[in-house]
Amino acid sequence: AVETMALPHEMGVEVACNLLDTAATPAPHVRSRVVELAEAEGLNLESDYFTNKQPEEILAFVQDEELAAEGNIARENKKQKCT
């Protein structure tokens, strides 16, 4: 599931792809398809980039935040026992 949009620029066209479900349409597949379509029109892909986090990155961030929160709770409990 991908939403796309073409944005004209001085040096060419930016093809923006909003990946709605990376499990169904992984980024490498979308990139390959963009390259294939561009080449069919005599164009080439000069660069690509991502602006959103991959699911694995989001999960790692949440897990880190949970661990940090648990550490803060443990420190607060220790402070309360000492006073």
N, C-alpha and C positions, 0 to 999 in steps of 0.2 A: 504494500500500500504506500504509494508515493504521490505527493502533490508537487507539481513542477511549475516553474515560471521562467520565462526568458527575459533578461534585463539587458538592454543595449548599453554598451560602453564605448569609449573612444577607440579602443583596440580590438573590439569584438563583442561577443555576447556572453553574459554570465548566465549559466543555467542553474537556477536555484531549485534544489530538491528537498522537500520536507518529508523525511522518512517517518511515516506514521506508525509502522510496526517493523522494527529492525529484525525481528525473528522471522517474519514472512518475507521481507525484502532486505537482506543484509546490504550494508553500504558497498562492499566490493562488487556485488551484483549490479547495483545501480550505476556505479562508476563504469563498469564494463559496458553496460548498455549505452550510457552516454557517449563513451568513446566510439562504440560501434555505429551509433546514429550519426555522430559528427563525421566520422570517416566516410560514411556513405554519401555525405554531402560535400566531401572534399575539404573538410575542416579538421583541425586537430585540437586536442585538449592540452592547454599549456600548463594548467595547475588545478589543484582542487584543495578544499579545506572543509573542516567541520566546525560548526559553532555550538553544537550541543554535545553533551556528555553521552558516552556509550553506557548501556545498562550496567556493565561491570563496574564502571567508574562511579556511578551513582550509588550502587550497592556498597562499594568499598568506603565511600564517603559517609554513608549512613552508619555503617559498622564502626568506623572511627569515631563518629560523634557519640554513638551509644557507649563505647568504651570510655570516652572522655567524661561523659555524664556519670557513668558508674564510678569512675575515679573521684569525681567531685563529691558524690554522695558519700563515698567511703571516708574521704577527708573530713567532711562535715560531721559524720557520725563519730569519728575519732576525736574531733575537737569537743563535741558535746560530752563525751565520756570523760575527757580530761578536766572539764570545768565543774 
